[in-house]
Amino acid sequence: MITSRVVFLLLVPAALPAQDTVRFTPKLQQPTFAVREPVLRVRPGTVLVSKTHFGPYYTEAGGAFPGEVGPFYIEGATTKDMLKIQIVKLRPNSAFAASQVYSDFGGLATDSRVRLLNEPITARRYLWRLDTTRMVGVTEMPKSRVKRMEIDLRPMLGRLAVAPRGEEAFAGLWPGDFGGNMDAQEVREGTTVYLPIFHDGAYLYFGDGHARQGHGEVAGTGLETSMDVVLKIEVVKGRTIDWPRLEDADHLMVAGSGRPLIDAFRLAHVELIEWLEQEYGFDRLDAYTLLGQVGESTVANIVDPAYTVVAKIRKRYLTATPPPAPTTGQSPRTRAPAVPAAPATPNR
């Protein structure tokens, strides 16, 4: 028999200090990202062991999508700081995930905000069975030549947010400078997310677990399911940012959100250039030209009320590059001499 104490120890890596760990069972499903009475107050350095909400959407019968977990009030976090969230662990905790093709929602469907001449596509729901031991998901496609589809799972959080500016409140579908529904594959285990703070206490929210999702979330959903979540929450004092920043072992990244898509792209890349200026000693135009040669980007979502783009640079470009190694079998002094240029043709 696996007791709750054993489950707790399995979720929290041994390297994390137990005295800084808080286990939280969410009960309230929040419909918006906003300033409201916190569900819990935690200190910087806390490791939060929790889960996303489970809802009827994730069951065989289907139903409503659940709300967000939070908000968590972070003691000592001010608008002159930024929030740092390390995603320590992220695992599906259900046997099922659901995905759906909607008639009026998705990157290739009729847009509910604009009148079009074509008829809406037919809605269809897919139930995926999850094997969390093998980390695969399986669904049936009876109308296709491939009748049964199995894919690897890559768990991520679709939503990670602080309360937006002022008295603003955004529904769960919205991404923005506060984070929110970015639907970025990169918000996964091993990634650290930095968020701006618009209110003292930050008011941290999370939710929308995806067992797998393609870039752009083109059909409107990932493999939607509930997750066990372990987050380490910290505050970076005296530092502010304008857009969510992400970091993993290989990349620095920025998530920019807006419409049209080019604005999301621009916002993400401008913030990334500023990051290179502020912390890595790059001249602004040097950083600009470097991104022009080695920058990477992904389209996180093209379905939400604002689109999200993630701009990236590999960390190996942040330090001086050593000179190229000599050609095999030749020392620098014994390389073949360069072929002299042909003499210029005299004018006639």
C-alpha positions in Angstrom: 0.0 0.0 0.0 1.4 3.4 -1.0 0.6 6.0 1.8 0.2 9.7 1.3 3.6 10.1 3.0 5.3 7.9 0.5 3.6 9.7 -2.4 4.9 13.0 -0.9 8.4 11.7 -0.8 8.3 10.4 -4.3 7.1 13.8 -5.6 9.8 15.9 -3.8 13.4 15.3 -4.9 15.7 14.4 -2.0 17.9 17.3 -2.7 15.2 19.8 -1.7 15.1 20.8 2.0 12.0 19.3 3.6 11.5 22.3 6.0 10.9 24.6 3.0 8.2 22.3 1.5 4.4 22.9 1.6 1.9 20.4 0.4 -1.3 22.0 -0.8 -4.6 20.4 -2.0 -6.5 22.8 -4.3 -10.2 23.2 -3.7 -11.2 26.5 -5.3 -11.3 26.7 -9.1 -10.6 30.3 -10.2 -12.3 31.5 -13.4 -9.8 34.4 -14.0 -6.3 35.7 -13.3 -6.9 38.6 -10.9 -6.1 40.0 -7.5 -8.4 38.1 -5.0 -8.1 36.6 -1.5 -5.1 34.2 -1.7 -5.6 30.5 -1.0 -2.3 30.3 0.7 0.6 32.6 1.7 4.1 31.2 1.2 7.6 32.5 1.7 10.3 32.8 -1.0 12.2 29.5 -1.2 9.1 27.4 -0.6 8.7 24.2 -2.6 5.0 23.8 -3.4 3.7 20.3 -3.8 0.3 20.4 -5.4 -1.8 19.5 -8.5 -3.9 21.1 -11.1 -7.7 20.8 -10.9 -9.4 17.7 -12.2 -12.6 18.3 -14.2 -15.2 16.5 -16.2 -13.4 17.6 -19.4 -10.8 14.9 -18.7 -13.2 12.0 -18.3 -14.8 9.6 -20.8 -18.1 11.4 -20.5 -16.6 14.8 -21.1 -17.8 18.1 -19.6 -16.7 21.5 -18.4 -13.0 22.6 -18.3 -11.7 23.2 -14.8 -10.4 26.6 -13.5 -7.0 27.6 -12.2 -5.2 26.9 -8.9 -4.4 29.9 -6.8 -3.7 32.6 -6.1 -0.7 32.1 -3.9 0.5 35.2 -2.1 4.3 35.3 -2.0 5.6 37.1 1.1 8.0 39.9 0.4 7.4 40.0 -3.4 7.0 43.6 -4.6 6.4 45.4 -7.9 10.2 46.2 -7.9 11.0 42.5 -8.0 10.4 39.5 -10.3 9.0 36.1 -9.5 11.1 33.0 -10.2 9.3 29.6 -10.5 11.3 26.5 -11.0 9.3 23.6 -12.4 10.8 20.7 -10.4 8.3 18.0 -11.3 5.3 17.7 -13.6 3.5 14.4 -14.2 0.0 13.4 -15.4 -2.0 11.9 -12.6 -5.0 10.6 -14.6 -5.6 7.6 -16.8 -7.2 9.8 -19.5 -6.6 13.0 -21.5 -9.0 14.7 -23.9 -8.5 16.6 -27.1 -11.1 18.2 -29.2 -11.6 19.7 -32.6 -14.1 22.6 -32.4 -16.3 24.1 -35.1 -15.4 27.7 -34.1 -12.1 27.5 -32.2 -8.6 26.5 -33.5 -6.0 27.7 -35.9 -7.7 26.2 -39.0 -11.4 26.5 -38.0 -14.0 29.2 -38.6 -13.2 32.1 -36.3 -16.0 32.9 -33.9 -14.9 36.6 -33.9 -15.2 37.1 -37.7 -17.9 36.2 -40.2 -16.7 33.9 -43.0 -18.3 32.3 -46.0 -17.3 28.7 -45.4 -19.3 26.4 -43.1 -17.9 25.4 -39.7 -16.0 22.1 -39.6 -17.6 19.3 -37.7 -16.7 19.1 -34.0 -15.1 15.9 -32.8 -13.7 14.8 -29.4 -10.8 12.4 -28.8 -10.2 10.4 -25.6 -6.6 9.4 -25.0 -5.6 6.7 -22.6 -2.4 7.6 -20.8 0.2 5.1 -19.7 2.2 7.1 -17.1 4.7 4.2 -16.7 5.7 4.1 -20.3 4.8 7.8 -20.7 2.7 7.3 -23.8 -0.8 8.3 -24.9 -3.1 6.2 -27.2 -6.3 7.1 -29.1 -8.4 5.5 -31.8 -8.7 6.9 -35.3 -11.3 4.5 -36.9 -11.8 6.6 -40.1 -8.1 6.7 -40.9 -5.7 4.1 -42.4 -3.8 4.2 -39.1 -6.5 3.0 -36.7 -4.6 3.4 -33.4 -2.2 6.2 -32.7 0.4 6.1 -29.9 2.6 9.1 -29.1 5.2 9.9 -26.4 4.1 12.2 -23.6 5.8 15.5 -22.9 4.0 17.1 -19.9 3.8 20.9 -19.8 1.7 23.6 -18.0 -0.4 25.6 -20.4 -1.0 28.3 -17.7 1.4 29.9 -15.2 0.5 33.5 -14.2 0.6 36.3 -11.8 -2.3 38.8 -11.3 -2.4 41.3 -14.1 -2.0 45.1 -13.8 -4.4 47.2 -11.8 -7.9 45.9 -11.5 -7.6 43.8 -14.7 -9.0 40.3 -14.7 -8.3 37.9 -17.6 -10.2 34.6 -18.3 -8.2 31.4 -18.4 -7.8 31.5 -22.2 -5.8 34.7 -22.2 -2.0 35.0 -22.3 -0.2 38.3 -21.7 2.7 40.0 -20.0 1.4 38.4 -16.8 2.0 34.9 -18.2 -1.4 33.2 -18.3 -2.4 30.8 -21.0 0.9 30.9 -23.0 0.5 27.2 -24.0 4.2 27.0 -24.5 5.8 23.5 -24.7 8.8 25.1 -23.0 6.9 25.5 -19.7 7.8 22.0 -18.6 9.8 20.1 -16.0 13.4 21.5 -15.7 12.4 25.0 -16.9 12.6 28.1 -14.7 10.0 30.8 -15.4 10.5 34.4 -14.5 7.4 36.6 -14.3 6.9 40.3 -13.8 5.1 41.4 -10.6 2.2 43.9 -10.8 1.0 43.7 -7.2 2.8 43.1 -4.0 2.5 39.4 -3.3 2.5 38.5 -7.0 -0.7 36.3 -6.7 0.6 33.2 -8.5 -1.7 30.9 -10.5 -1.2 27.7 -12.4 -3.3 25.2 -14.3 -4.1 23.6 -17.7 -1.9 20.5 -17.8 -1.1 19.1 -21.2 0.3 15.6 -21.4 1.4 16.6 -25.0 0.9 19.5 -27.3 2.3 20.5 -30.7 3.7 23.9 -31.5 1.0 26.4 -32.1 -1.7 24.2 -30.4 -3.1 24.3 -33.9 -6.4 22.4 -33.4 -7.2 24.3 -30.2 -6.3 21.8 -27.5 -3.4 19.7 -26.2 -3.8 16.4 -24.5 -5.7 18.1 -21.7 -5.4 16.3 -18.3 -4.7 16.9 -14.6 -1.1 17.0 -13.3 0.9 16.5 -10.1 3.0 19.7 -9.8 6.1 20.6 -7.7 7.2 24.2 -8.0 10.0 26.0 -6.2 9.0 29.6 -5.7 11.6 32.4 -5.3 11.7 36.2 -5.6 14.5 38.0 -7.4 14.8 41.3 -5.5 15.4 44.6 -7.2 14.9 43.3 -10.7 12.0 43.9 -13.1 11.1 42.5 -16.5 8.3 43.3 -19.0 7.5 39.8 -20.4 7.8 36.3 -19.1 11.4 34.9 -19.3 12.2 31.2 -19.4 15.5 29.3 -18.9 16.5 25.7 -19.1 19.8 23.9 -19.4 20.4 24.9 -23.0 18.4 28.1 -23.7 17.4 31.6 -22.6 13.8 32.2 -23.8 11.1 34.9 -23.7 7.4 34.5 -24.3 5.7 37.4 -26.0 1.9 37.5 -26.6 -0.3 39.6 -28.8 -2.1 39.9 -32.1 -1.2 40.0 -34.9 1.3 37.2 -34.7 4.2 39.5 -35.8 3.6 41.6 -32.7 4.1 38.5 -30.4 7.2 37.7 -32.4 8.6 41.3 -31.9 7.8 41.5 -28.3 9.5 38.2 -27.5 12.7 39.2 -29.4 12.9 42.7 -28.0 12.8 41.4 -24.5 15.4 38.7 -25.3 17.7 41.4 -26.7 17.2 43.5 -23.5 18.0 40.4 -21.4 21.3 39.9 -23.3 22.1 43.6 -22.7 21.2 43.7 -19.1 22.8 40.5 -17.9 25.3 39.2 -20.4 27.2 42.4 -21.5 26.0 42.6 -25.1 25.7 45.8 -27.0 22.1 46.2 -28.2 22.9 46.0 -31.9 25.4 43.2 -31.4 22.7 41.2 -29.7 20.3 42.1 -32.5 22.7 40.8 -35.2 23.5 37.7 -33.2 19.8 36.8 -33.0 19.7 37.3 -36.7 22.2 34.5 -37.2 21.6 32.0 -34.3 18.2 32.9 -32.8 15.5 30.3 -32.6 11.8 30.7 -32.1 8.6 28.6 -31.7 5.0 29.5 -32.1 3.4 28.5 -28.8 -0.2 29.1 -29.7 -2.2 30.6 -32.6 -5.6 29.9 -31.1 -6.0 32.0 -28.0 -7.3 35.6 -27.8 -3.6 36.6 -28.0 -1.0 34.5 -29.8 2.3 33.5 -28.1 5.8 33.3 -29.6 8.9 32.0 -27.7 12.2 33.6 -28.8 15.3 31.6 -27.9 19.1 31.7 -27.9 21.4 28.9 -26.9 23.5 29.5 -23.9 26.7 28.5 -25.6 26.6 31.8 -27.5 26.7 33.8 -24.3 30.4 33.4 -23.7 33.5 34.1 -25.9 33.9 31.5 -28.6 37.3 29.7 -28.7 39.2 29.8 -32.0 38.5 26.8 -34.4 40.7 23.8 -33.8 43.4 23.0 -36.4 42.5 20.8 -39.3 43.1 17.1 -38.5 46.8 16.2 -39.0 48.0 19.7 -39.4 49.4 22.1 -36.8 48.7 25.8 -37.3 52.3 26.3 -38.6 52.1 23.5 -41.1 48.8 24.2 -42.9 49.0 24.6 -46.6 49.7 28.2 -47.6 46.8 30.2 -49.0 46.7 30.4 -52.8 47.9 33.9 -53.9 45.4 36.1 -55.6 45.7 36.3 -59.4 47.3 39.6 -60.6 44.9 42.3 -61.6 44.3 42.7 -65.3 45.8 46.0 -66.5 43.4 48.6 -67.8 43.3 49.0 -71.5 
